[in-house]
Amino acid sequence: LDRKAVASQNLPNWFMTAVSTFGLGFQLLIIGIMLMCNLESYIIPFFIGYSLFIFLFIAIRRILNR
């Protein structure tokens, strides 16, 4: 999605922590919590909306590396 991401420098710790929420372990945790709360029908719509935040993180990274 972003060809210049490899050359990025100076990424703050908070940004990398926020990006790590897109990892499989955290997503499985969210799915598990949603299953325990009987929110099965909301899992797929949640992750569709959650995936849109990827574009927000790309924009933030571009702004930070100007």
C-alpha positions, 0 to 999 in steps of 0.5 A: 500500500505504501512503497516508501514504508521501508525507508521510514525512520523515526517512528515513535513507540506509540505508533508502533504499539498502535500498529501492533493491534493489527497483529493476529494475536490481538485480533484473536483476543478481540474475537474471543472477547466478542464471542464471550459477550455473545456478539458473534454477528458483529465480528465480521462488520467490526473487522471490516471497519477496523481494517479501514484504520490501516489507511489512517495509519499510513497517513499518520506515518507519512505525516510523521516522516515529512 
